[in-house]
Amino acid sequence: MRICCIGAGYVGGPTMAMIAAKCPHIRVDVVDLNADRIAAWNSDHLPIYEPGLDELVVQARGKNLFFSTAVKESIHAADIIFVSVNTPTKTFGVGAHKAADLRFVESVARTIAEVADSPKIIVEKSTIPVRTAEAIKTILSCSEKGVRHQVLSNPEFLAEGTAVADLSNPDRILIGGEQTEEGLAAVEKLVSVYANWVPKERILTTNLWSSELSKLVANAFLAQRISSINSISALCEKTGADVDEVARAIGTDSRIGPKFLKASVGFGGSCFQKDVLNLVYLCGHFGLAEVGAYWDQVIKMNDWQKHRFAERVLRTLFNTVTGKRIAILGFAFKKDTNDTRESAAIYVCRDLLEERAQLSIYDPKVTTSQICKDLGIAADDSTVEFAPSAMHAAKGAYALLVLTEWDEFRQLDFEAIYQTMPKPAWIFDGRSLLDHKKLRSIGFNVYSIGKPLLEDHVS
Ligand SMILES: NC(=O)c1ccc[n+]([C@@H]2O[C@H](COP(=O)([O-])OP(=O)(O)OC[C@H]3O[C@@H](n4cnc5c(N)ncnc54)[C@H](O)[C@@H]3O)[C@@H](O)[C@H]2O)c1
């Protein structure tokens, strides 16, 4: 059997590396139009950082895992074709800032229609609006080659930062297909690939539309939990309650459960916002305005939380940060990834730059050029400094903002850092990561989302 995956990104690369490693009898070709990205997949410096990914790729690359730009040749030779291209939020025209931009998916469907002269199983791995398979099938059916292909939905549930562990031991694999003899046979063929390492009872099969919709719904529910606890974090700050204590108290209720109840400066990543907006758009499209408004609030709450954090910094630093050095610890949207898409740090930094702060930014994995791109600044912009360590970033800063929960930030020598900062020295912990009592005993004033302030009271 030969598998081809179109799109060598955060999903295509790790997912195919796992299939290749677990199925040595299957040849896996990962193809992309982006030659630089493919070159990086073939080098010692993979284009994405994920714990355990280097080892996984090295294990299979050149044996049964190949990265190339040979899109058409790989489609032609494959039995199963995964479509794992980007589906960003549309920025123009009808549905701007809500609907998914499906031009990459459509272009792949047209290439398959043009090239494939034998029946293929085409697998939607990208997250797409419900009923996209219908559009793909229509395009394929217009092919002059006269072959019938099957389209399956197999959304990916991996989380960046834990992608390898998630792929190796998934909660479930979801496969949707047409409820016809050919459709069910195609589903079984894909099931047989995953069954090489995933227990059968964790492989769920459904109709096409349930599978497509379930991915959007899963992300909406996850994002909703974060916005829910973040909304409560604001109420905690007004009332003296501690959001971590509230989260523990409600999370021990087995009906609620403890996961995704961590208050923070806001969720980021390429998926949550995009997928919830997509759901909102779909609700509008199907005339369900109230349902759309309900989910839209998840995004509004997240936006508010990011701005609320920046405002809090401004207010605390005597309502002015103009010319003040502020250390930013962490720029990735979460720990253990170099991905910054929709990172809360982007929004907080932009708000502070608007107030003319001087930022010193440190992240262990994000490149300087990526930060410049995200903030829309030149590499020699005098308002931002890129520090080689957290210690360097903090030196001379009025405040230290923790925006990503990197483990290394817990281990910092805060006594030494305190000595290098003007007083009063502030820590704003946007991830509730640090030992606040200890920081207070060193002399810091500490603000952590959803917790009582720890500060000097001037009488
Ligand atoms: N990143 C995640 O954590 C995650 C998790 C689950 C699902 N998803 C979904 O998976 C999909 C891919 O996400 P990603 O983060 O891997 O995106 P990505 O932007 O990292 O990668 C997509 C790749 O597709 C390539 N591409 C686009 N059009 C192409 C074409 N016509 N031919 C060949 N290559 C083409 C791009 O060059 C790019 O390298 C999206 O729909 C996303 O919503 C992402």
The ligand as a Gaussian input file, in Angstrom:
#p B3LYP/6-31G(d) Opt

LIG

0 1
 N       -1.814000      22.576000      13.891000
 C       -2.596000      21.795000      14.625000
 O       -2.381000      21.591000      15.813000
 C       -3.791000      21.101000      14.004000
 C       -4.439000      20.093000      14.719000
 C       -5.520000      19.447000      14.139000
 C       -5.948000      19.834000      12.865000
 N       -5.320000      20.837000      12.192000
 C       -5.791000      21.175000      10.838000
 O       -4.925000      20.545000       9.894000
 C       -4.772000      21.362000       8.741000
 C       -3.304000      21.645000       8.499000
 O       -2.809000      22.383000       9.616000
 P       -1.255000      22.659000       9.804000
 O       -1.095000      23.320000      11.135000
 O       -0.489000      21.427000       9.497000
 O       -1.019000      23.723000       8.612000
 P        0.363000      24.219000       8.022000
 O        0.109000      25.590000       7.497000
 O        1.464000      24.015000       9.025000
 O        0.652000      23.221000       6.800000
 C       -0.107000      23.168000       5.635000
 C        0.838000      22.892000       4.470000
 O        0.059000      22.666000       3.290000
 C        0.816000      23.132000       2.180000
 N       -0.058000      23.318000       1.010000
 C       -1.059000      24.211000       0.832000
 N       -1.637000      24.044000      -0.383000
 C       -0.969000      23.020000      -0.982000
 C       -1.098000      22.370000      -2.242000
 N       -2.040000      22.740000      -3.109000
 N       -0.241000      21.369000      -2.533000
 C        0.711000      20.979000      -1.670000
 N        0.882000      21.554000      -0.436000
 C        0.042000      22.564000      -0.116000
 C        1.418000      24.428000       2.695000
 O        2.548000      24.800000       1.908000
 C        1.786000      24.052000       4.135000
 O        3.129000      23.616000       4.249000
 C       -5.618000      22.600000       8.972000
 O       -6.873000      22.413000       8.398000
 C       -5.742000      22.636000      10.494000
 O       -6.913000      23.287000      10.911000
 C       -4.240000      21.467000      12.727000

